[in-house]
């Protein structure tokens, strides 16, 4: 952390890598190698996900030399377009990142060599996703692609479509013989992998049904249930922070931790997704996937190794140990009109495609318990919401206070809490708040913060959050992807709440203003146990003593 004398000073040029003392030998940096040849088939080639995230991520991989030397990109869509038109539309989105300071994916200029590597092998297949003839044409097309572009028969299918198409597409691919992993004449197995976006089901029964249908066509090793939160560098770094530092693991348990708060706050509303969001809501959209993944990273036991099986087993143990949530331990809210970042914004009920009397929640907070030895008696408080006061994702760990006995003869009345905060976005890093003596002749304490920011130590690379995940699929690494049984466990945890809401009387909504930290009932969720939410704000220049943070 930056308390070290080797940390960059304010205003100094950030080094390419941390400066190490003479007594520390820096190991050589490991470098990644590009995957083997393959074809990548994107269902929903003309959609928003493909344009905003998938193809920019593929371009970034191409720019850094981490795409297969032989890659064929095949777009499947209902709208007919040739490869040249498709590539032109995709380039327009990439061009919007050039020199755009507001974009996290900002690039200085398009690397024409990297772009050509991606687009030279582009082709398209047009058709209705429910038409079996489409899959026969796709099968013939992929045979030709393998012959002319040297993809070796390896195929990655990416389902960038509405979730109602997930099972039908996979079943049609199976009927067309496109999912079989057969050996070639050289004796090597040709792999077939399918990436499935969220939502993976809308409740426990639908998740079980979807698992059943796709497992009839695919082996678990072929299924990549993606959660783009796990592609964030800071989320992956949680495991390294916990298990590579002997300083923290001995106190990472119920003996020293009072509680954990996980916050995923957004300033955006539902944007143009009113029809989708009306049938989904904040709980289904965020909690069983994004928020629970953060919880698992914090709560899991040390894995036997950093391989996919070991890590997914330990995460699975966390979800199995999670107690089902009681409806009394959940608060939901919906934003009304308010002021956000200096602008007046409308309430949820006046957003496009939203019912004027909608009961859909845009905010949810809950108290969770983990029934195992490490975390018994330690509450986990989760909250996520739209149109909140600022955009931030953090995991805040509050430690139990130290005994006050040594300070009984002083003016120190109480000891403020120690907080360890893992900042996931937008200012990625880690901070630790602790007490020091304020200079002067009397014993007086002051809270100070020691902070590490990724931007100060490592060079920034354009990233949309999908690069690592796409690379891992091509490499056959399932570490950052959800397993079928754990998906069902996460739905099990929240199912009692969904059932209770289904039969509950209408709420008086909206119950929080846009630009606020959420409904008052969420504050009461913690206050009844003598705790408080941390304020929703970015910490970079904040005074650790300012505002409620208890």
N, C-alpha and C positions, 0 to 999 in steps of 0.2 A: 504494500500500500504506500501512499505518497508520504507517509511519515518518515520514510527512509531518506537518508541523505543522497541516495542515488536517483530519487524521483526528479522529474523535470520541474524547474522553478516556474513561477507564474510568468507568462509571456515568452518562455523559452521555446525553441523549436523542438517539437516532440521527436524523440529518437525512434529509429526503426524498430528497436527491440529494447527491452529493459537492460539497463546497465548493471552488471553484476560486480560484486566486490572481488578482489584478487583471490580470495579464498574459495570462491565458487567457480566451478568449471561448468560452462554452458554446454549441454549436449548438442550435437548437430541437429538442426531442424529436420524433422521428417517431411518428406515431400510426397504428394499424392501422384498416382500414375493414372493415365486415362483408361477408361473401361475398354473392353473388347468391342468388336463391331456389333451393331444391332440396328433394327428399325424401330422407330417410335411412332405409334399410331395415336393421334389425338382425336377422340370423339368430342365434338363441339369445337371444331377448329376455328369457327368464326366468332366464338363467344368471348365475353369480357375476361374470363379467367385466362384464356389462352393468350389474349393480346396483352393484358396488363402484367401477368406474372410468369406464365410458363415459358413463352418464347423469350422474353427478356432474361429469364434465368438461364435458359439454354445459351443465349448469346454470351452472357457473362462467363459461363463454363467454357465456351469456345475461346473467348478472349484470354482465359487463363490456361488454356491447353488441357482442359479436363473433359473434353468431349471425345467420344470414340473417333479414331481416324476415319473410320467408315461408318457414317451415320446417315440413315435415310429417314426424313421426317415426312410422315403421311398424315394429311388432314382429312377427316371425315366430317361432313356436315350436310344438312338438308339443302342449304343454298348452294347452287352450282357456281363454282369458280375454279379457274385454272391455277396452277402453281404460281405463275407470275403475279396474278392479281392478289392471291393470298399473301405472298411475300411482300408485295407493296403495301398492303394494309397493315401488316405486322411491323414493317419498318417505320410507318408513321407513328406508331406508339413508341417505338424505341427512340425515335427522333425527339419525342417530347421530354426525354430524360436528359438530353444534351444541354449542359449549362443551366439546368433548372435547379436553383438553390433550394427550392421547396421540396424536392424529391430526394428521398433517402437513396434512390437508385441513380443519382446524378452521375453522368459520364461527361467527359470533356469533348469527346468526338467518337463517332462510330468507327470502329476498327474494321475496315472493309474486308480484310483477309478473314477475320473471325466471322463476319456476317456471311461472307461467301461460303465458308465452310459449312455454315448452317443451312443456307438456302440452296446450294447447288444440288443437294439431294432431295429437295422438296417435291412432293406430288400430292394430288388430291383424289378423293373418291367421293362422289355425291350420292346421297340416297336417304330414305326414311329409316330411322333407327329401328322401327318395328317391322321392316320388310326383310324377309330372309334372303331375298335376292341381293341385297346390299352386301351381306356377309360372304356370299359366294363370289361376288365381284372383288371384294376386298381380299379374299383368300388367293384368287388368281393374281391380283395385283401384287401381293406380297411375295408370291413365288417369283414373279418377274423382277421385283426389287432385289430379292436375294441373289438372283442370277446376274443382274447388271451392275449392282452397286456393292456387292461383296459383303452383305450384312450377316452372312453365315447362318441365316435362318433364326437368329435370336430376335424376339419381338417384345417390346414394352407397349402395353395398351394403357392409355391414360383416359379415364372417364371424366372429362371436364364438362359434364352435363348435369341436368336436374336429377335428383336422387331417385325419382321414380323410374329412371332408365337403367339404374345400376344392374339389377338382377336380370332384366330382359336382354341387355347387351351381352352380359356374360354367358347367359344361356344360349343365345344365338351364336356367339363365338365358339362355344362348345359344340353345338350341332354342326358347325362348319368345319370342325376339326382343327381350329386355330389355337387351341389351348394345350394340345398334346405336346409333351416335351420328349420328342423322339431322338434317337441317336442317328447321326449322319453316317455316311459311308466311311468316314474317318474314325468312327467309334466315339466321337464326342457328342455330348448331349446338347441339344438346342433348347435354350430356355425360353419360357413364355411367362411374363409377369404382368399383373394387372394392378394399376393404382386406382384406388377408390377414394374420392373426396368425401368430406362430411356434407350433410349429416348422415351418419351411419345408423339409420333408424330414427324414429321419433319417440319411442318408448321401449320398454323392455321387450314386449311381444314382437314389435316390428323389427328390432335388432336381431332377435333370435331367428325370426323368419328369414331375414336377409342373409344371415350367416348360413342357415340351412340351405338356401337356394344356391348361393355361390360355392359352398363347399361341395355340392353335388357335381360341380364342374371343375373345381380347382383344389389343389393341395394348399394347406396353410402356408407353405413356403413360397407359393406363387402370389399371395395376396398382400398388398401393401396399402393398408388403411392409413391415409395420410392425415397429419395434423400439422399445419404449417407453423404453429407455435414452436414445434420441436426443431424447426430449421433455424431458429434464431441462435446465434452464437452464444449469447449469454445464458440461454436455457441449457444448452449442451455443457456450458462451463460450470453449471451447478455441481455436477458430479465430480469434476476435477477439483473444484474448490473444497468440497466436502472430504473427498477420499485421498487427495494428494497432500493434505496439510494436517499433520498430527496435532496442530494447535486447536482445531475445532471439534474433531470427532469425539473426544472424551466428554465434551459438554453438550453434545447434540442429542439430548434426551430429556425425559421428564424430570430428572433431578435438578437441572439448571434452567430449563426453558419454561416460561410461564404460559405463553400462548404464541400462536402464529397467525399473522394476517396476510391474506393474498388479495391484492386489488388489481383488477383489470378495468381501467376507466377509459372511456372514449368520449371525445368531444363531438363526433359526428352523430347525426340522427340515423334514420333508416335509409337515407339517400333515395335511390330508386327501387328499393327492395320491399316496398310496402306489402305487396301480395305475398311474398315469401314470409316476411316477418310476422304478418298477422296470424299465420298458422304455426309459427315457430316460437317466438318470444325469447327473452334473454336467457332463461334457464336452459332450454333445449339447444339454443345457438352456441352457448359458451361454456356451460358448467361441465357436462359429462365428458367434454373433450379438452378444450384449452385449459380451463382452470384446474381440472383434476390432474392434468399432465404436470402442471407446475407443482401441485401438492405431492404427487408421487416422487418427483425429483428430490424434494426436500425430505420426505418421510421414509424413503426406501432404505433397506438395510444394505450394507456393503456387498456388492456382487462378487462372485468368485473370480471374475475377470471382466474385461470391458468388451465382451463379445455380445452379440444380439441375444442369445439364449439366456445368458446369466443376468443381463440387465432387465430383460422383459420378465423374467421369473421374479425378480425382486420387486419390480413395479406391480406385477400381478398380485404379490403378497399384500401390498398396501391396499389395493382395491378390495381384495377379499376381506381384509381386516376392517374396512370402513363400515361403520354402523349405518344402517338405513336412516335417512334424515327424517326427523319428526316434523310434521307441518308447523308445529309451534315454534320450531327453531329456524323458520324461513320467513323472510320479509320480501314482498314484491312491490314494485313501484312502476309508475309511468310518468314520463316527463310532460310538463305543461309548458306554455310559452315562457320565455325568459330572456336574459341577456347573457351572451357567451362570447368571450374574447372581444368585447366592445360592440357586439352586434345583436340586435333583436332577432330571436329565432322563434319559429312556431312550435306549438305543442304537437305531440305525437298524433293526436286525433285529427289534426288538420293536414297531416302529411298526405301525399298522393297515395291512393289505393288503400287507405286506412279507414275503417268504419268510424263514424262520428261518436259511437258509444263503445268503442273498443275496450275490451278487458285485457288485452295483451300486455304483458309486462315488458318494460324496457330496462328494468333494474331488478336485480335479485341479490339478496345477502342471506347467508346461512351460517349456522354453527355446526361443525362436524366433529365426530370423535373417532379415533382409531383404536380399535380394541387389540392392542398388542403390548408387549413389555416396554418397548422404548417410549411409547406415546400415551400410555394409560393416564388419564386425568388431564391431558394437555388439549385444550380446545383449539381447533383450527377454524378461523373465521374467514369466509370467502365473500367477495362482493364484486359485481361487474355491472356496468350500466352505460347507457348512452346519454349524450348531451350533459356530461358532467363537467366540472370546472376546468379540468385540464386532461390531456391525454397522457396516461402513464400506466405502466404495469410494473408492480413490485411485489416482492416477497419480504415481509418484515417479521423478524424473529425477536421477540421480547424475552429477555432473560429475567430470571427471578432476582429481586433486589438483594443486595448484600446486607448483612446485619448492621444495624445502626449503633450498636453498643460502643464502638470506639469514638463516636462523635457526641456522646451524651453530655459531655462538659463543654460543648461548643454551641454555636448558633445554628448549626445544621439541624433542621427539623425533620427532614426526610431525604431519602436518596432517590433521585430520579432514575427511571429505568434505563438499562443499557439496551440499545437496539442494534441489531445487525440487519442491514437492508440489502437485498439483492435487486438491483435496478435492471429490469429486463428491457424496457423501452420508455421513452426514446433515448435517454442518456444512459447508455449501458455501462454498468460498473457495480461496485460494491462499496458500501460505507458502514462504518462502525462508530456508534455514539457512546462515549464513556465520560466519566467524571475526572476532573483535575482540580487542584487547588488554585483558586484565583490569587494572583500576586497581591501581597499585602501582609500586614502583621497579624491578622486574625484568620482563623480557619473558615474559609468560605469556598464553596464548591461551584464549579461552572461546567456545563456540558459542552464538550467539543466533539468535532466530527473528523474522523480520518477517512479519506475517500480515495478510491481508485476508479479512474475512468478509462475505458478502453481506448478512447480517442487520443489520450495522452501517451499511450505506450505502443500502440500498434497502428500501422498504416491502414487507412480506410479503403476498402474495396467496394465498388458498387454491388449491391445485394438486394434482391427482392424477397428473400427468405426461403426460396425454393431450391436454390443452387445445391446445397448439401443433400437435400432430400432426393432430387433427381439423380445426382451422382450416385448416391447410395443404392437407388433402385437398379441402376445400370451395373453396379458392382455386386448386386445380390446381398446387400447388407440390410437386415431388417431392424437394426437396433432402434432407430427413431420412429418406428411404425407400430401401430396398435395391433395387438393380437386379438383374435375373435373372442376368447373367453373374457379378456379384460374389458372389452367394449360392453359385453353383457353385464359385467359386474358394476360398471359405472352407472348404467341405466337402473340396475337394481337399487342402488343407493338413493336415487332421486325419485323412483317410481311412486312411493307413498305420497310425495308432495304433488306430483302430477294428478294422482287419483283424487286427492283432497281438493285441489283447485277445480277439478272437473265438476264436482258437486257443490262447491261453495257458492254462497250468495255473492252477487256483484259487489265489487269494491267501489269506494268513492274515489274515482280517478279523474284527473291526474293528482298525484300526491307529492310531487317534487318539481321544482322549477328548473328549467334548463339553465345550466351554468352553476348549479349547486352541487353538493356532495351526495345527494340522494335523499330519500324520505326520512323523516324523524324517527319512524318506527325502527329503522336500521340502527340508529344510535341506541335505542332502548334495548336492542338485542344484546349489546355488550354491557350497557349500564347496569342491567339487572345482575351482572356478575362482577360489578366494580371495575369495569374496563372501558376504554374508549377507542374508537377508530383513530388511526393516524389521519391527519389532514391530507386531502387529495391535492398535492402540490409537488412540483419538481424541487428536488433538494439542492441542486447545484449551488445556489447562492443563498440558501435559506439559513436563518438562524435556528439552530436546533432547539432553542428554548421558546421559539415563537409558536403560538397556536397550540391547540389540543393535540397531543401526541401520546397520551397515556395509555 
